[in-house]
């Protein structure tokens, strides 16, 4: 690392380059995801310093203007966060000092990198949870649209990968839709926990400058304050873990859908055709189209699980800040980057699937009506265990039935199955309200 000195350098101790590289690690690269959020937090802090009487109007305007310019230059590629800096925090202060001289040196008044990074991370995680909510909501909507169009299309249902009972394609798709709807609610709940502003807590002990913390929170769009300064520091990592748990349950539902599609698209089943845009060819075999995207979607969950394990392994430390917490940043960013990249592919994948309804119907074999037959006998007064035995004996003769008869016997899957879909749509509208 060369260029700007660390913010903590006092000029009395010679800095060891190897030690600095070890301590900084890859923070400056990771912070490319956080710089725009740190700029927003810095602007809010500058405004609070003005309200506290620390900055004049001219100083506030100069600092805020340069911060806006820095954010714009970064987004448009005119400013690069690189090895010249220890992290995004030092980069911001170095830029302001370069452009504004003594005024730039005032930006860190009554602030620690502790509350600075906490604020940037909360803003980042909040944005990722909003993306997660949107991805799950959209996936739910697309699946429900397809479910309504195929509510009465018969298909086999499986347990243990063995044929079990007839079901409907609509019920199958709506089942995945409800999973993603639950995930959207989980993301919203995590967002409620994360949405507290830690700016102004300093290094975890507050500051003697009377900062308008409520004003800072309002400016940054937080719904409330992180109240206790000690708890704000202890929340780092813990709240990240809660956010990743919401991401994790969504990636588990992606994996379930991806596994179903992998099995249904096999040449042995041929129940569904994956869109060409979601497959690749073989470098050796001209005849192959490989479901690479669907297979890679199955790997999202372990990526998130690994990140959660890394973060949980760092927690829980004694009260106060410890440098260990720096190690929670990389897994957090990595998991959200990969997890959301995959989740946001799901709606387009769902839209482009082509189901072979004839093949699905043909896969329903007579023995799959045995449970329906047993329950018919129950309604005639036969004890269930005896009805179970008789239905098993009758299986060779059950071919006279049709999948439609089986679905009608279970109204939630047959023609009335759209009622369940409508209720899911009501719950979805409630989430979006």
C-alpha positions in Angstrom: 0.0 0.0 0.0 1.3 3.4 -1.0 0.0 6.9 -1.2 -2.3 8.0 1.6 -1.2 7.2 5.1 -3.5 5.2 7.4 -6.0 7.4 9.2 -4.5 6.3 12.6 -0.9 7.1 11.7 0.6 9.5 14.2 4.0 10.0 12.5 6.0 8.6 15.5 6.0 5.0 14.5 7.5 3.7 11.2 4.9 1.6 9.4 6.0 -1.9 8.5 4.8 -2.6 4.9 4.3 -6.4 5.4 2.3 -5.8 8.6 0.1 -3.2 6.9 -0.5 -5.5 3.9 -1.6 -8.2 6.3 -3.9 -6.0 8.3 -5.5 -4.3 5.3 -5.8 -7.6 3.5 -8.2 -7.1 0.6 -10.3 -4.4 2.2 -9.6 -1.8 -0.4 -10.9 -4.2 -3.2 -13.9 -5.2 -1.1 -14.7 -1.6 -0.3 -15.5 -1.0 -3.9 -18.9 -2.4 -3.0 -19.2 0.0 0.0 -17.7 3.3 -1.2 -20.9 4.8 -2.6 -22.6 3.9 0.7 -19.8 5.4 2.7 -20.1 8.6 0.7 -23.8 8.8 1.6 -23.0 8.3 5.2 -20.2 10.9 5.1 -22.6 13.5 3.6 -25.1 12.8 6.4 -22.2 13.2 8.9 -21.1 16.5 7.4 -24.7 17.8 7.7 -24.8 16.8 11.3 -21.5 18.5 12.0 -23.0 21.7 10.5 -26.0 21.4 12.7 -23.7 20.9 15.7 -21.9 24.1 15.0 -18.6 22.4 14.0 -18.8 23.4 10.3 -19.7 26.6 8.7 -22.2 26.8 5.8 -19.3 27.2 3.3 -17.4 24.3 4.8 -20.5 22.0 4.8 -21.3 22.9 1.2 -17.7 22.4 0.1 -17.4 19.0 1.8 -20.8 17.8 0.6 -20.1 19.0 -3.0 -16.8 17.1 -3.1 -18.4 14.0 -1.6 -21.1 14.0 -4.3 -18.3 14.5 -7.0 -16.3 11.6 -5.6 -19.3 9.3 -5.7 -20.0 10.3 -9.3 -16.3 10.0 -10.3 -16.2 6.5 -8.8 -19.4 5.3 -10.5 -18.2 6.8 -13.9 -14.7 5.3 -13.6 -12.7 8.5 -13.1 -11.8 7.5 -9.5 -10.4 4.1 -8.6 -10.2 2.6 -5.2 -6.9 0.8 -5.3 -3.7 0.0 -3.3 -3.0 3.7 -2.8 -5.5 3.5 0.1 -6.0 1.4 3.1 -9.8 1.3 2.6 -12.7 3.4 1.4 -12.7 5.5 4.5 -9.1 6.6 4.1 -9.8 7.1 0.3 -12.6 9.5 1.1 -10.6 11.6 3.6 -7.6 11.7 1.3 -9.6 12.9 -1.6 -11.3 15.6 0.5 -8.0 16.8 1.9 -6.4 16.8 -1.6 -9.3 18.9 -2.9 -10.1 21.1 0.1 -7.0 21.2 2.2 -7.7 22.0 5.9 -11.4 21.8 5.4 -11.1 18.2 4.1 -9.4 17.3 7.4 -12.5 18.2 9.3 -14.7 15.4 7.9 -13.6 12.8 10.5 -14.6 15.0 13.4 -16.6 13.1 16.1 -16.5 10.0 13.9 -14.7 6.6 14.0 -14.1 4.2 11.2 -16.2 1.9 13.4 -19.5 3.8 13.0 -18.4 4.7 9.5 -18.1 1.1 8.3 -21.1 0.0 10.3 -23.2 2.7 8.5 -21.9 1.7 5.1 -22.5 -2.0 5.7 -26.0 -1.3 7.0 -26.8 0.7 3.9 -25.3 -2.1 1.7 -27.1 -4.9 3.4 -30.4 -2.9 3.3 -30.0 -2.5 -0.4 -29.2 -6.3 -0.9 -32.3 -7.3 1.2 -34.4 -5.0 -0.9 -33.0 -6.8 -4.0 -33.7 -10.2 -2.4 -37.3 -9.2 -1.6 -37.8 -8.1 -5.2 -36.2 -11.3 -6.6 -38.3 -13.6 -4.5 -41.5 -11.5 -5.1 -41.0 -11.6 -8.9 -40.2 -15.3 -8.9 -43.5 -15.9 -7.0 -45.5 -13.8 -9.4 -44.1 -15.6 -12.5 -44.7 -19.0 -11.0 -48.3 -18.1 -10.0 -49.0 -16.9 -13.5 -47.9 -20.2 -14.9 -49.7 -22.1 -12.2 -53.0 -20.5 -13.1 -52.6 -21.5 -16.7 -52.0 -25.1 -15.8 -54.1 -25.7 -12.7 -55.8 -28.7 -14.2 -52.9 -30.2 -16.1 -52.3 -33.7 -14.6 -48.8 -34.8 -13.6 -47.3 -37.4 -11.3 -46.4 -36.6 -7.8 -43.3 -38.2 -6.2 -42.1 -39.1 -2.8 -38.6 -40.7 -2.4 -38.2 -40.1 -6.2 -40.9 -42.8 -6.6 -44.3 -42.2 -8.2 -46.9 -41.6 -5.5 -50.2 -39.9 -6.5 -51.4 -37.8 -9.3 -51.1 -34.0 -8.8 -51.4 -31.0 -11.1 -48.7 -28.9 -12.8 -50.5 -25.9 -11.4 -50.2 -27.2 -7.8 -46.5 -28.1 -8.5 -45.7 -24.6 -9.7 -47.8 -22.9 -7.0 -45.9 -24.9 -4.4 -42.6 -23.3 -5.6 -44.4 -19.9 -5.7 -45.4 -20.2 -2.0 -41.8 -21.0 -1.1 -40.5 -17.9 -2.7 -43.3 -15.9 -1.1 -42.2 -17.1 2.3 -38.7 -16.1 1.4 -39.8 -12.6 0.5 -41.4 -12.3 3.9 -38.2 -13.6 5.5 -36.1 -10.9 3.7 -38.6 -8.3 4.8 -38.2 -9.4 8.4 -34.4 -9.3 8.2 -34.7 -5.8 6.7 -36.7 -4.6 9.6 -33.9 -5.8 12.0 -31.1 -4.2 9.9 -32.8 -0.9 9.3 -31.3 1.0 12.3 -28.8 3.8 11.9 -25.4 3.3 13.8 -24.0 6.7 12.6 -22.9 8.9 15.5 -22.0 6.0 17.9 -18.3 6.7 17.3 -15.9 3.9 18.4 -18.7 2.5 20.5 -18.6 5.0 23.3 -20.4 8.0 21.8 -18.9 11.4 21.4 -19.0 14.7 23.3 -20.1 16.5 20.2 -23.9 16.8 20.2 -24.7 15.1 16.9 -28.3 15.1 15.6 -28.4 11.3 15.3 -32.2 11.3 14.5 -31.5 13.7 11.6 -28.7 11.5 10.3 -31.0 8.5 10.4 -33.7 10.3 8.6 -31.4 11.6 5.9 -30.1 8.1 5.2 -33.6 6.6 5.2 -33.3 4.5 8.3 -36.5 3.8 10.1 -34.9 4.1 13.6 -31.6 4.5 15.5 -29.3 1.9 16.8 -29.8 3.2 20.3 -27.0 1.9 22.5 -23.5 2.7 21.4 -22.1 -0.6 22.7 -24.8 -2.7 21.1 -24.2 -0.9 17.7 -20.6 -2.3 17.7 -21.7 -5.8 18.8 -24.3 -5.8 16.0 -21.7 -6.1 13.3 -21.6 -9.6 12.0 -24.7 -10.6 14.0 -27.1 -8.6 11.8 -25.1 -9.7 8.7 -25.7 -13.3 9.8 -29.4 -12.7 10.1 -29.5 -11.1 6.6 -27.6 -14.1 5.2 -30.1 -16.4 6.8 -32.8 -14.8 4.7 -30.7 -15.2 1.6 -30.0 -18.8 2.6 -33.6 -19.9 2.8 -34.2 -18.3 -0.6 -31.3 -20.2 -2.2 -32.6 -23.4 -0.7 -35.8 -22.9 -2.6 -33.9 -22.1 -5.7 -32.0 -25.4 -5.2 -35.3 -27.3 -4.9 -36.6 -25.8 -8.1 -33.3 -26.4 -9.9 -33.3 -30.0 -8.8 -36.8 -30.6 -10.0 -36.0 -29.0 -13.4 -32.8 -31.1 -13.6 -34.8 -34.3 -13.2 -37.7 -33.3 -15.3 -35.4 -32.2 -18.2 -33.5 -35.5 -18.3 -33.8 -37.5 -21.4 -35.4 -40.3 -19.4 -38.2 -38.0 -18.2 -38.5 -35.3 -20.9 -41.2 -33.5 -19.0 -39.7 -30.0 -19.5 -37.5 -28.3 -22.0 -35.0 -25.8 -20.7 -34.6 -22.6 -22.7 -31.5 -22.6 -24.9 -30.2 -19.4 -23.3 -29.9 -21.4 -20.0 -28.0 -24.3 -21.5 -24.5 -24.7 -22.9 -22.9 -27.1 -25.4 -20.2 -29.7 -24.9 -16.6 -28.9 -26.0 -16.3 -32.5 -27.2 -19.7 -33.9 -27.9 -21.8 -32.2 -30.7 -25.0 -33.8 -29.5 -25.0 -32.3 -26.0 -26.9 -29.5 -24.5 -26.0 -29.2 -20.8 -28.2 -27.6 -18.1 -25.3 -25.7 -16.7 -27.3 -22.7 -15.3 -29.7 -24.9 -13.5 -26.9 -27.0 -12.1 -25.0 -23.8 -10.9 -28.2 -22.5 -9.3 -27.9 -25.6 -7.0 -24.6 -24.3 -5.7 -25.9 -20.9 -4.4 -27.0 -22.3 -1.0 -23.5 -23.8 -0.1 -21.9 -20.5 -1.0 -24.2 -18.7 1.5 -23.7 -21.5 4.0 -19.9 -21.1 3.8 -20.2 -17.3 4.4 -22.5 -17.9 7.4 -20.0 -20.3 8.8 -17.1 -17.9 8.4 -19.0 -15.1 10.1 -20.3 -17.2 12.9 -16.8 -18.4 13.5 -15.7 -14.8 14.2 -18.6 -14.0 16.6 -19.2 -13.5 19.6 -16.3 -11.4 20.8 -16.0 -9.5 24.0 -17.8 -6.2 24.1 -16.3 -3.3 22.1 -14.7 -3.3 18.7 -12.1 -6.0 17.7 -10.3 -6.2 14.4 -11.5 -9.7 14.0 -14.8 -8.2 12.7 -13.0 -7.1 9.5 -13.0 -10.8 8.5 -16.8 -10.7 8.3 -16.9 -8.4 5.3 -15.6 -10.6 2.6 -18.0 -13.6 3.1 -20.9 -11.2 3.4 -20.2 -9.4 0.1 -19.3 -12.7 -1.6 -22.5 -14.4 -0.6 -24.8 -11.6 -1.6 -23.1 -11.1 -4.9 -23.3 -14.7 -5.9 -26.7 -15.5 -4.3 -28.5 -12.5 -5.8 -26.9 -13.0 -9.2 -28.5 -16.5 -9.3 -31.8 -15.5 -7.8 -32.4 -12.8 -10.3 -32.1 -15.3 -13.1 -35.1 -17.3 -11.8 -38.0 -15.3 -13.2 -36.7 -15.4 -16.8 -36.0 -19.1 -16.4 -39.6 -19.7 -15.2 -41.1 -17.7 -18.1 -39.1 -19.7 -20.7 -39.8 -23.2 -19.5 -41.7 -25.5 -21.9 -43.6 -28.3 -20.2 -44.7 -31.4 -22.2 -48.2 -31.9 -20.8 -48.7 -35.1 -22.7 -45.6 -36.7 -21.3 -46.6 -35.6 -17.8 -50.0 -37.2 -18.2 -48.6 -40.4 -19.7 -46.3 -40.8 -16.7 -49.3 -41.3 -14.4 -49.7 -45.1 -13.9 -52.8 -46.9 -12.6 -51.2 -47.8 -9.2 -51.1 -44.1 -8.4 -54.9 -44.1 -7.9 -54.7 -46.6 -5.0 -54.8 -43.9 -2.3 -57.9 -42.3 -3.8 -59.5 -45.7 -4.0 -58.7 -46.4 -0.3 -60.3 -43.2 0.7 -63.4 -43.9 -1.4 -63.8 -47.1 0.6 -63.4 -45.2 3.9 -66.3 -42.9 2.8 -68.3 -46.1 2.4 -67.6 -47.0 6.0 -64.6 -49.3 5.6 -61.9 -48.8 8.3 -58.9 -47.2 6.7 -56.4 -50.0 7.3 -58.8 -52.5 5.7 -59.5 -50.0 2.8 -55.7 -49.7 2.4 -55.4 -53.5 2.0 -58.3 -53.7 -0.5 -57.0 -50.8 -2.6 -53.6 -52.5 -2.8 -55.4 -55.7 -4.1 -57.4 -53.7 -6.6 -54.4 -51.9 -8.2 -54.4 -53.9 -11.4 -58.0 -52.8 -12.1 -57.6 -49.1 -11.3 -56.6 -48.2 -14.9 -60.2 -47.3 -15.6 -59.8 -44.1 -13.7 -58.5 -40.9 -15.1 -56.1 -38.3 -13.6 -59.0 -35.7 -13.8 -61.1 -37.9 -11.5 -58.2 -38.1 -9.1 -57.7 -34.4 -9.1 -61.4 -33.6 -8.6 -61.4 -35.9 -5.6 -58.9 -33.5 -4.0 -60.5 -30.1 -4.7 -57.4 -28.2 -3.8 -55.7 -29.7 -6.8 -58.5 -30.0 -9.3 -60.7 -27.4 -11.0 -61.1 -25.6 -7.7 -57.3 -25.4 -7.3 -57.3 -21.8 -8.5 -58.8 -20.9 -5.1 -55.5 -21.7 -3.4 -53.6 -19.7 -6.1 -55.9 -16.7 -5.5 -55.2 -16.8 -1.8 -51.5 -16.9 -2.5 -52.0 -13.8 -4.7 -53.8 -12.1 -1.9 -50.8 -12.8 0.4 -48.5 -11.5 -2.3 -50.5 -8.3 -2.6 -50.3 -7.8 1.2 -46.5 -8.1 1.1 -46.3 -5.5 -1.7 -48.7 -3.1 0.0 
